[in-house]
Amino acid sequence: ELLALDGDGFRAKFLGTPMKRTKRRGVLRNVCVALGNVGDAAAIPALERACGDPEPLIAEHAEWALGQVQRRLGL
């Protein structure tokens, strides 16, 4: 769900919360790292979409996380 948020969606979801200060790129980077560390196959579709994110930091971490999940699953 979080990886699907664009800039406007992120601002709307986290308006008035401390999460907004971290900014979208930082939060979604952390989401990618967490998903890569967990290694759940259910994360693959979201990570594949995030690999095409226009923010390079998010796309790079999504690629890393996708590789981690695939390695863990032997894909």
N, CA, C and O atoms as a CHARMM CRD file, in Angstrom:
* protein
*
  300
    1    1 GLU  N      0.82100  -1.18800   0.00000 PROA 1      0.00000
    2    1 GLU  CA     0.00000   0.00000   0.00000 PROA 1      0.00000
    3    1 GLU  C      0.87100   1.26100   0.00000 PROA 1      0.00000
    4    1 GLU  O      0.62400   2.17300  -0.78800 PROA 1      0.00000
    5    2 LEU  N      1.87200   1.32700   0.85900 PROA 2      0.00000
    6    2 LEU  CA     2.70700   2.52200   0.92800 PROA 2      0.00000
    7    2 LEU  C      3.51100   2.73400  -0.34600 PROA 2      0.00000
    8    2 LEU  O      3.68900   3.87000  -0.78400 PROA 2      0.00000
    9    3 LEU  N      3.99700   1.65600  -0.94400 PROA 3      0.00000
   10    3 LEU  CA     4.79500   1.80600  -2.15500 PROA 3      0.00000
   11    3 LEU  C      3.98400   2.34900  -3.31900 PROA 3      0.00000
   12    3 LEU  O      4.55700   2.84000  -4.29200 PROA 3      0.00000
   13    4 ALA  N      2.67400   2.26900  -3.24100 PROA 4      0.00000
   14    4 ALA  CA     1.81600   2.76900  -4.32100 PROA 4      0.00000
   15    4 ALA  C      1.52800   4.26600  -4.19500 PROA 4      0.00000
   16    4 ALA  O      0.92300   4.84900  -5.09500 PROA 4      0.00000
   17    5 LEU  N      1.94300   4.89000  -3.11000 PROA 5      0.00000
   18    5 LEU  CA     1.64500   6.30500  -2.90300 PROA 5      0.00000
   19    5 LEU  C      2.52400   7.19700  -3.77000 PROA 5      0.00000
   20    5 LEU  O      3.75000   7.09300  -3.74900 PROA 5      0.00000
   21    6 ASP  N      1.87800   8.07400  -4.53200 PROA 6      0.00000
   22    6 ASP  CA     2.64100   9.09700  -5.24000 PROA 6      0.00000
   23    6 ASP  C      2.81800  10.27500  -4.28200 PROA 6      0.00000
   24    6 ASP  O      2.41200  10.19800  -3.12200 PROA 6      0.00000
   25    7 GLY  N      3.41300  11.34700  -4.75500 PROA 7      0.00000
   26    7 GLY  CA     3.67600  12.48700  -3.88300 PROA 7      0.00000
   27    7 GLY  C      2.42300  13.06100  -3.24200 PROA 7      0.00000
   28    7 GLY  O      2.40700  13.33600  -2.04300 PROA 7      0.00000
   29    8 ASP  N      1.37100  13.24300  -4.03700 PROA 8      0.00000
   30    8 ASP  CA     0.12300  13.79300  -3.49900 PROA 8      0.00000
   31    8 ASP  C     -0.51800  12.83900  -2.49600 PROA 8      0.00000
   32    8 ASP  O     -1.00600  13.26600  -1.44900 PROA 8      0.00000
   33    9 GLY  N     -0.51700  11.55900  -2.81500 PROA 9      0.00000
   34    9 GLY  CA    -1.08500  10.56700  -1.91000 PROA 9      0.00000
   35    9 GLY  C     -0.33000  10.50600  -0.59400 PROA 9      0.00000
   36    9 GLY  O     -0.93200  10.36800   0.47100 PROA 9      0.00000
   37   10 PHE  N      0.99200  10.61000  -0.67200 PROA 10     0.00000
   38   10 PHE  CA     1.81300  10.59300   0.53500 PROA 10     0.00000
   39   10 PHE  C      1.49000  11.79800   1.41500 PROA 10     0.00000
   40   10 PHE  O      1.29100  11.66400   2.62200 PROA 10     0.00000
   41   11 ARG  N      1.44100  12.97700   0.79400 PROA 11     0.00000
   42   11 ARG  CA     1.14000  14.18800   1.56500 PROA 11     0.00000
   43   11 ARG  C     -0.23600  14.09700   2.21800 PROA 11     0.00000
   44   11 ARG  O     -0.40000  14.47800   3.37700 PROA 11     0.00000
   45   12 ALA  N     -1.21800  13.59900   1.48500 PROA 12     0.00000
   46   12 ALA  CA    -2.57100  13.49200   2.03600 PROA 12     0.00000
   47   12 ALA  C     -2.63200  12.48800   3.18800 PROA 12     0.00000
   48   12 ALA  O     -3.27400  12.74400   4.20600 PROA 12     0.00000
   49   13 LYS  N     -1.96900  11.35500   3.02400 PROA 13     0.00000
   50   13 LYS  CA    -2.01700  10.30000   4.04700 PROA 13     0.00000
   51   13 LYS  C     -1.32300  10.72800   5.33900 PROA 13     0.00000
   52   13 LYS  O     -1.78600  10.40100   6.43200 PROA 13     0.00000
   53   14 PHE  N     -0.21400  11.45700   5.21300 PROA 14     0.00000
   54   14 PHE  CA     0.59300  11.77200   6.39100 PROA 14     0.00000
   55   14 PHE  C      0.54000  13.23500   6.81000 PROA 14     0.00000
   56   14 PHE  O      1.36000  13.67600   7.61600 PROA 14     0.00000
   57   15 LEU  N     -0.41200  13.99200   6.27600 PROA 15     0.00000
   58   15 LEU  CA    -0.57300  15.38900   6.64200 PROA 15     0.00000
   59   15 LEU  C     -0.72500  15.51600   8.15700 PROA 15     0.00000
   60   15 LEU  O     -1.55400  14.83900   8.76600 PROA 15     0.00000
   61   16 GLY  N      0.07200  16.37900   8.75100 PROA 16     0.00000
   62   16 GLY  CA    -0.02800  16.61800  10.18200 PROA 16     0.00000
   63   16 GLY  C      0.61200  15.55800  11.05800 PROA 16     0.00000
   64   16 GLY  O      0.40800  15.55500  12.27200 PROA 16     0.00000
   65   17 THR  N      1.38900  14.65300  10.45900 PROA 17     0.00000
   66   17 THR  CA     2.05600  13.60800  11.24000 PROA 17     0.00000
   67   17 THR  C      3.57000  13.75800  11.11300 PROA 17     0.00000
   68   17 THR  O      4.04700  14.38300  10.16600 PROA 17     0.00000
   69   18 PRO  N      4.32600  13.19900  12.04500 PROA 18     0.00000
   70   18 PRO  CA     5.78400  13.23800  11.93200 PROA 18     0.00000
   71   18 PRO  C      6.31300  12.51500  10.68700 PROA 18     0.00000
   72   18 PRO  O      7.41600  12.80900  10.22600 PROA 18     0.00000
   73   19 MET  N      5.54200  11.57900  10.14600 PROA 19     0.00000
   74   19 MET  CA     5.98400  10.84300   8.95200 PROA 19     0.00000
   75   19 MET  C      6.20500  11.78900   7.77500 PROA 19     0.00000
   76   19 MET  O      7.06500  11.54000   6.93100 PROA 19     0.00000
   77   20 LYS  N      5.43900  12.86200   7.71600 PROA 20     0.00000
   78   20 LYS  CA     5.56800  13.79600   6.59800 PROA 20     0.00000
   79   20 LYS  C      6.94700  14.46100   6.59700 PROA 20     0.00000
   80   20 LYS  O      7.47000  14.78900   5.53100 PROA 20     0.00000
   81   21 ARG  N      7.53300  14.66100   7.75800 PROA 21     0.00000
   82   21 ARG  CA     8.86100  15.28600   7.82600 PROA 21     0.00000
   83   21 ARG  C      9.93300  14.39700   7.21900 PROA 21     0.00000
   84   21 ARG  O     10.92500  14.89500   6.68700 PROA 21     0.00000
   85   22 THR  N      9.74400  13.09700   7.29100 PROA 22     0.00000
   86   22 THR  CA    10.72300  12.16300   6.73800 PROA 22     0.00000
   87   22 THR  C     10.72700  12.21400   5.22200 PROA 22     0.00000
   88   22 THR  O     11.73200  11.88300   4.59200 PROA 22     0.00000
   89   23 LYS  N      9.64300  12.61400   4.64600 PROA 23     0.00000
   90   23 LYS  CA     9.44500  12.73600   3.20400 PROA 23     0.00000
   91   23 LYS  C      9.20700  11.37000   2.56800 PROA 23     0.00000
   92   23 LYS  O      9.60700  10.33200   3.09400 PROA 23     0.00000
   93   24 ARG  N      8.55200  11.41000   1.43700 PROA 24     0.00000
   94   24 ARG  CA     8.16200  10.19300   0.71500 PROA 24     0.00000
   95   24 ARG  C      9.37100   9.32700   0.39900 PROA 24     0.00000
   96   24 ARG  O      9.34500   8.11500   0.61500 PROA 24     0.00000
   97   25 ARG  N     10.42400   9.94000  -0.11000 PROA 25     0.00000
   98   25 ARG  CA    11.57800   9.13900  -0.53900 PROA 25     0.00000
   99   25 ARG  C     12.20300   8.37000   0.62200 PROA 25     0.00000
  100   25 ARG  O     12.61000   7.22200   0.44700 PROA 25     0.00000
  101   26 GLY  N     12.28400   8.97400   1.79000 PROA 26     0.00000
  102   26 GLY  CA    12.86300   8.29300   2.94100 PROA 26     0.00000
  103   26 GLY  C     11.98100   7.17800   3.47300 PROA 26     0.00000
  104   26 GLY  O     12.46500   6.09400   3.80100 PROA 26     0.00000
  105   27 VAL  N     10.68600   7.44600   3.55800 PROA 27     0.00000
  106   27 VAL  CA     9.75500   6.43200   4.06400 PROA 27     0.00000
  107   27 VAL  C      9.71200   5.23700   3.11600 PROA 27     0.00000
  108   27 VAL  O      9.80400   4.09200   3.55900 PROA 27     0.00000
  109   28 LEU  N      9.57300   5.49400   1.81400 PROA 28     0.00000
  110   28 LEU  CA     9.45600   4.38400   0.86800 PROA 28     0.00000
  111   28 LEU  C     10.77600   3.63600   0.70100 PROA 28     0.00000
  112   28 LEU  O     10.77300   2.43400   0.43700 PROA 28     0.00000
  113   29 ARG  N     11.88900   4.32300   0.85000 PROA 29     0.00000
  114   29 ARG  CA    13.17900   3.62200   0.87300 PROA 29     0.00000
  115   29 ARG  C     13.19900   2.63700   2.03300 PROA 29     0.00000
  116   29 ARG  O     13.60900   1.48800   1.86600 PROA 29     0.00000
  117   30 ASN  N     12.76000   3.07900   3.20700 PROA 30     0.00000
  118   30 ASN  CA    12.73600   2.20500   4.37800 PROA 30     0.00000
  119   30 ASN  C     11.76500   1.04200   4.20100 PROA 30     0.00000
  120   30 ASN  O     12.03300  -0.07000   4.65600 PROA 30     0.00000
  121   31 VAL  N     10.64400   1.29600   3.54400 PROA 31     0.00000
  122   31 VAL  CA     9.69100   0.22000   3.25700 PROA 31     0.00000
  123   31 VAL  C     10.36100  -0.83200   2.37500 PROA 31     0.00000
  124   31 VAL  O     10.22100  -2.03100   2.61800 PROA 31     0.00000
  125   32 CYS  N     11.08400  -0.38600   1.35800 PROA 32     0.00000
  126   32 CYS  CA    11.78000  -1.33000   0.47100 PROA 32     0.00000
  127   32 CYS  C     12.79800  -2.16500   1.24300 PROA 32     0.00000
  128   32 CYS  O     12.87300  -3.38000   1.06400 PROA 32     0.00000
  129   33 VAL  N     13.57200  -1.51800   2.09200 PROA 33     0.00000
  130   33 VAL  CA    14.57700  -2.24200   2.87800 PROA 33     0.00000
  131   33 VAL  C     13.89800  -3.27600   3.77500 PROA 33     0.00000
  132   33 VAL  O     14.35600  -4.41500   3.86900 PROA 33     0.00000
  133   34 ALA  N     12.81900  -2.88400   4.42800 PROA 34     0.00000
  134   34 ALA  CA    12.10300  -3.82200   5.30100 PROA 34     0.00000
  135   34 ALA  C     11.55600  -5.00300   4.50500 PROA 34     0.00000
  136   34 ALA  O     11.67100  -6.14900   4.94100 PROA 34     0.00000
  137   35 LEU  N     10.96600  -4.73700   3.34900 PROA 35     0.00000
  138   35 LEU  CA    10.42400  -5.82500   2.53100 PROA 35     0.00000
  139   35 LEU  C     11.53300  -6.74800   2.04200 PROA 35     0.00000
  140   35 LEU  O     11.34700  -7.96300   1.98400 PROA 35     0.00000
  141   36 GLY  N     12.67100  -6.18800   1.69400 PROA 36     0.00000
  142   36 GLY  CA    13.79800  -7.01600   1.27400 PROA 36     0.00000
  143   36 GLY  C     14.30900  -7.89200   2.40100 PROA 36     0.00000
  144   36 GLY  O     14.68600  -9.04200   2.17500 PROA 36     0.00000
  145   37 ASN  N     14.32300  -7.36000   3.60400 PROA 37     0.00000
  146   37 ASN  CA    14.79800  -8.13200   4.75100 PROA 37     0.00000
  147   37 ASN  C     13.81800  -9.22000   5.16500 PROA 37     0.00000
  148   37 ASN  O     14.23300 -10.28600   5.61800 PROA 37     0.00000
  149   38 VAL  N     12.53200  -8.96700   5.01400 PROA 38     0.00000
  150   38 VAL  CA    11.51900  -9.96900   5.36200 PROA 38     0.00000
  151   38 VAL  C     11.52100 -11.09700   4.34200 PROA 38     0.00000
  152   38 VAL  O     11.45000 -12.27000   4.70900 PROA 38     0.00000
  153   39 GLY  N     11.60300 -10.74700   3.06700 PROA 39     0.00000
  154   39 GLY  CA    11.70100 -11.76300   2.02000 PROA 39     0.00000
  155   39 GLY  C     10.40700 -12.47000   1.66900 PROA 39     0.00000
  156   39 GLY  O     10.43400 -13.62600   1.24800 PROA 39     0.00000
  157   40 ASP  N      9.28300 -11.80600   1.83200 PROA 40     0.00000
  158   40 ASP  CA     7.97400 -12.40500   1.55300 PROA 40     0.00000
  159   40 ASP  C      7.62700 -12.26100   0.07000 PROA 40     0.00000
  160   40 ASP  O      7.71700 -11.16900  -0.49100 PROA 40     0.00000
  161   41 ALA  N      7.23300 -13.36200  -0.55500 PROA 41     0.00000
  162   41 ALA  CA     6.87500 -13.35800  -1.97600 PROA 41     0.00000
  163   41 ALA  C      5.71000 -12.41800  -2.26800 PROA 41     0.00000
  164   41 ALA  O      5.59000 -11.92300  -3.38800 PROA 41     0.00000
  165   42 ALA  N      4.86100 -12.16600  -1.29500 PROA 42     0.00000
  166   42 ALA  CA     3.71500 -11.27500  -1.50200 PROA 42     0.00000
  167   42 ALA  C      4.15200  -9.84900  -1.83100 PROA 42     0.00000
  168   42 ALA  O      3.37000  -9.07600  -2.38500 PROA 42     0.00000
  169   43 ALA  N      5.38700  -9.49500  -1.49900 PROA 43     0.00000
  170   43 ALA  CA     5.88800  -8.14400  -1.76200 PROA 43     0.00000
  171   43 ALA  C      6.37700  -7.95900  -3.19200 PROA 43     0.00000
  172   43 ALA  O      6.60200  -6.82700  -3.62000 PROA 43     0.00000
  173   44 ILE  N      6.54400  -9.03700  -3.93300 PROA 44     0.00000
  174   44 ILE  CA     7.13600  -8.95000  -5.27400 PROA 44     0.00000
  175   44 ILE  C      6.38100  -7.99300  -6.19800 PROA 44     0.00000
  176   44 ILE  O      7.02700  -7.14600  -6.81600 PROA 44     0.00000
  177   45 PRO  N      5.05700  -8.07400  -6.32800 PROA 45     0.00000
  178   45 PRO  CA     4.37900  -7.14400  -7.24600 PROA 45     0.00000
  179   45 PRO  C      4.59600  -5.66600  -6.89000 PROA 45     0.00000
  180   45 PRO  O      4.83800  -4.84500  -7.77500 PROA 45     0.00000
  181   46 ALA  N      4.51100  -5.33200  -5.61200 PROA 46     0.00000
  182   46 ALA  CA     4.70700  -3.94000  -5.19400 PROA 46     0.00000
  183   46 ALA  C      6.14000  -3.49500  -5.44800 PROA 46     0.00000
  184   46 ALA  O      6.37200  -2.36600  -5.88000 PROA 46     0.00000
  185   47 LEU  N      7.09700  -4.36900  -5.18400 PROA 47     0.00000
  186   47 LEU  CA     8.49600  -4.02200  -5.42900 PROA 47     0.00000
  187   47 LEU  C      8.77300  -3.86400  -6.91700 PROA 47     0.00000
  188   47 LEU  O      9.53000  -2.97900  -7.31700 PROA 47     0.00000
  189   48 GLU  N      8.16900  -4.70800  -7.73500 PROA 48     0.00000
  190   48 GLU  CA     8.34600  -4.57700  -9.18800 PROA 48     0.00000
  191   48 GLU  C      7.82400  -3.22900  -9.67100 PROA 48     0.00000
  192   48 GLU  O      8.45800  -2.58300 -10.50500 PROA 48     0.00000
  193   49 ARG  N      6.68100  -2.80200  -9.15700 PROA 49     0.00000
  194   49 ARG  CA     6.14900  -1.48300  -9.53100 PROA 49     0.00000
  195   49 ARG  C      7.07000  -0.37800  -9.03200 PROA 49     0.00000
  196   49 ARG  O      7.31800   0.59200  -9.74700 PROA 49     0.00000
  197   50 ALA  N      7.57500  -0.51700  -7.82200 PROA 50     0.00000
  198   50 ALA  CA     8.43800   0.51000  -7.24200 PROA 50     0.00000
  199   50 ALA  C      9.77000   0.62400  -7.97400 PROA 50     0.00000
  200   50 ALA  O     10.42100   1.66600  -7.91000 PROA 50     0.00000
  201   51 CYS  N     10.17900  -0.42200  -8.66200 PROA 51     0.00000
  202   51 CYS  CA    11.41500  -0.35200  -9.45500 PROA 51     0.00000
  203   51 CYS  C     11.31300   0.71700 -10.54000 PROA 51     0.00000
  204   51 CYS  O     12.33400   1.21500 -11.01500 PROA 51     0.00000
  205   52 GLY  N     10.10400   1.06800 -10.93200 PROA 52     0.00000
  206   52 GLY  CA     9.89600   2.10000 -11.93700 PROA 52     0.00000
  207   52 GLY  C      9.57600   3.46700 -11.35600 PROA 52     0.00000
  208   52 GLY  O      9.16500   4.36800 -12.08700 PROA 52     0.00000
  209   53 ASP  N      9.75800   3.63300 -10.05500 PROA 53     0.00000
  210   53 ASP  CA     9.45900   4.91900  -9.42000 PROA 53     0.00000
  211   53 ASP  C     10.36500   6.00700  -9.99100 PROA 53     0.00000
  212   53 ASP  O     11.55000   5.75800 -10.21300 PROA 53     0.00000
  213   54 PRO  N      9.83700   7.20200 -10.23300 PROA 54     0.00000
  214   54 PRO  CA    10.66600   8.27800 -10.77100 PROA 54     0.00000
  215   54 PRO  C     11.74500   8.76900  -9.79700 PROA 54     0.00000
  216   54 PRO  O     12.71200   9.40400 -10.21700 PROA 54     0.00000
  217   55 GLU  N     11.58800   8.48400  -8.52300 PROA 55     0.00000
  218   55 GLU  CA    12.59400   8.86300  -7.52500 PROA 55     0.00000
  219   55 GLU  C     13.67600   7.79200  -7.50900 PROA 55     0.00000
  220   55 GLU  O     13.40500   6.65600  -7.11700 PROA 55     0.00000
  221   56 PRO  N     14.90300   8.12800  -7.92900 PROA 56     0.00000
  222   56 PRO  CA    15.96700   7.12000  -8.02100 PROA 56     0.00000
  223   56 PRO  C     16.24100   6.37300  -6.71400 PROA 56     0.00000
  224   56 PRO  O     16.51100   5.17200  -6.74300 PROA 56     0.00000
  225   57 LEU  N     16.17700   7.04900  -5.58300 PROA 57     0.00000
  226   57 LEU  CA    16.45200   6.39000  -4.30200 PROA 57     0.00000
  227   57 LEU  C     15.45900   5.25900  -4.04800 PROA 57     0.00000
  228   57 LEU  O     15.83500   4.19100  -3.56600 PROA 57     0.00000
  229   58 ILE  N     14.20400   5.50000  -4.37200 PROA 58     0.00000
  230   58 ILE  CA    13.17400   4.47800  -4.17800 PROA 58     0.00000
  231   58 ILE  C     13.36700   3.34000  -5.17300 PROA 58     0.00000
  232   58 ILE  O     13.33300   2.16900  -4.79400 PROA 58     0.00000
  233   59 ALA  N     13.56800   3.68000  -6.43700 PROA 59     0.00000
  234   59 ALA  CA    13.73700   2.65200  -7.47500 PROA 59     0.00000
  235   59 ALA  C     14.94200   1.76000  -7.17800 PROA 59     0.00000
  236   59 ALA  O     14.85800   0.54100  -7.32400 PROA 59     0.00000
  237   60 GLU  N     16.05300   2.35100  -6.76500 PROA 60     0.00000
  238   60 GLU  CA    17.26000   1.56900  -6.46900 PROA 60     0.00000
  239   60 GLU  C     17.04000   0.62600  -5.28900 PROA 60     0.00000
  240   60 GLU  O     17.46300  -0.52900  -5.32900 PROA 60     0.00000
  241   61 HSD  N     16.38700   1.10900  -4.25300 PROA 61     0.00000
  242   61 HSD  CA    16.14000   0.25400  -3.09300 PROA 61     0.00000
  243   61 HSD  C     15.09500  -0.81100  -3.39500 PROA 61     0.00000
  244   61 HSD  O     15.15100  -1.91100  -2.84500 PROA 61     0.00000
  245   62 ALA  N     14.15000  -0.49400  -4.25900 PROA 62     0.00000
  246   62 ALA  CA    13.16900  -1.50400  -4.67400 PROA 62     0.00000
  247   62 ALA  C     13.85800  -2.61400  -5.45600 PROA 62     0.00000
  248   62 ALA  O     13.54400  -3.79000  -5.27300 PROA 62     0.00000
  249   63 GLU  N     14.79700  -2.24900  -6.32700 PROA 63     0.00000
  250   63 GLU  CA    15.54800  -3.26100  -7.08000 PROA 63     0.00000
  251   63 GLU  C     16.35200  -4.14900  -6.13800 PROA 63     0.00000
  252   63 GLU  O     16.37900  -5.36900  -6.29700 PROA 63     0.00000
  253   64 TRP  N     17.00500  -3.53300  -5.15700 PROA 64     0.00000
  254   64 TRP  CA    17.77100  -4.30400  -4.17600 PROA 64     0.00000
  255   64 TRP  C     16.84500  -5.26000  -3.42800 PROA 64     0.00000
  256   64 TRP  O     17.14200  -6.44700  -3.29000 PROA 64     0.00000
  257   65 ALA  N     15.71300  -4.72700  -2.94400 PROA 65     0.00000
  258   65 ALA  CA    14.77500  -5.54000  -2.16500 PROA 65     0.00000
  259   65 ALA  C     14.21600  -6.68800  -2.99600 PROA 65     0.00000
  260   65 ALA  O     14.08100  -7.80600  -2.50100 PROA 65     0.00000
  261   66 LEU  N     13.89400  -6.41800  -4.24400 PROA 66     0.00000
  262   66 LEU  CA    13.37900  -7.46200  -5.12500 PROA 66     0.00000
  263   66 LEU  C     14.41500  -8.57300  -5.27800 PROA 66     0.00000
  264   66 LEU  O     14.07100  -9.75500  -5.23800 PROA 66     0.00000
  265   67 GLY  N     15.66500  -8.20200  -5.45200 PROA 67     0.00000
  266   67 GLY  CA    16.73300  -9.19800  -5.54000 PROA 67     0.00000
  267   67 GLY  C     16.85600 -10.01900  -4.26800 PROA 67     0.00000
  268   67 GLY  O     17.06700 -11.23000  -4.32700 PROA 67     0.00000
  269   68 GLN  N     16.72500  -9.37100  -3.12300 PROA 68     0.00000
  270   68 GLN  CA    16.80200 -10.07600  -1.84000 PROA 68     0.00000
  271   68 GLN  C     15.67500 -11.09900  -1.71000 PROA 68     0.00000
  272   68 GLN  O     15.89800 -12.24000  -1.30500 PROA 68     0.00000
  273   69 VAL  N     14.46600 -10.67300  -2.06000 PROA 69     0.00000
  274   69 VAL  CA    13.30900 -11.57100  -1.96300 PROA 69     0.00000
  275   69 VAL  C     13.49200 -12.74600  -2.91400 PROA 69     0.00000
  276   69 VAL  O     13.26900 -13.89600  -2.53500 PROA 69     0.00000
  277   70 GLN  N     13.89100 -12.46400  -4.13000 PROA 70     0.00000
  278   70 GLN  CA    14.06400 -13.52700  -5.12100 PROA 70     0.00000
  279   70 GLN  C     15.15100 -14.51300  -4.69300 PROA 70     0.00000
  280   70 GLN  O     14.98400 -15.72200  -4.85200 PROA 70     0.00000
  281   71 ARG  N     16.24700 -14.01500  -4.15900 PROA 71     0.00000
  282   71 ARG  CA    17.32100 -14.90800  -3.68200 PROA 71     0.00000
  283   71 ARG  C     16.83500 -15.78000  -2.52800 PROA 71     0.00000
  284   71 ARG  O     17.11000 -16.97800  -2.47700 PROA 71     0.00000
  285   72 ARG  N     16.11700 -15.16400  -1.61500 PROA 72     0.00000
  286   72 ARG  CA    15.61700 -15.90600  -0.45600 PROA 72     0.00000
  287   72 ARG  C     14.67000 -17.02400  -0.88100 PROA 72     0.00000
  288   72 ARG  O     14.62900 -18.09000  -0.26700 PROA 72     0.00000
  289   73 LEU  N     13.90500 -16.76000  -1.94900 PROA 73     0.00000
  290   73 LEU  CA    12.93900 -17.74500  -2.43900 PROA 73     0.00000
  291   73 LEU  C     13.53800 -18.69100  -3.47400 PROA 73     0.00000
  292   73 LEU  O     12.87700 -19.62800  -3.92200 PROA 73     0.00000
  293   74 GLY  N     14.78000 -18.44600  -3.84800 PROA 74     0.00000
  294   74 GLY  CA    15.43600 -19.29200  -4.84000 PROA 74     0.00000
  295   74 GLY  C     14.91700 -19.07700  -6.25200 PROA 74     0.00000
  296   74 GLY  O     14.90900 -20.00500  -7.06000 PROA 74     0.00000
  297   75 LEU  N     14.48300 -17.85700  -6.55500 PROA 75     0.00000
  298   75 LEU  CA    13.95500 -17.54400  -7.89400 PROA 75     0.00000
  299   75 LEU  C     15.04300 -17.01100  -8.81000 PROA 75     0.00000
  300   75 LEU  O     14.77500 -16.69800  -9.97000 PROA 75     0.00000
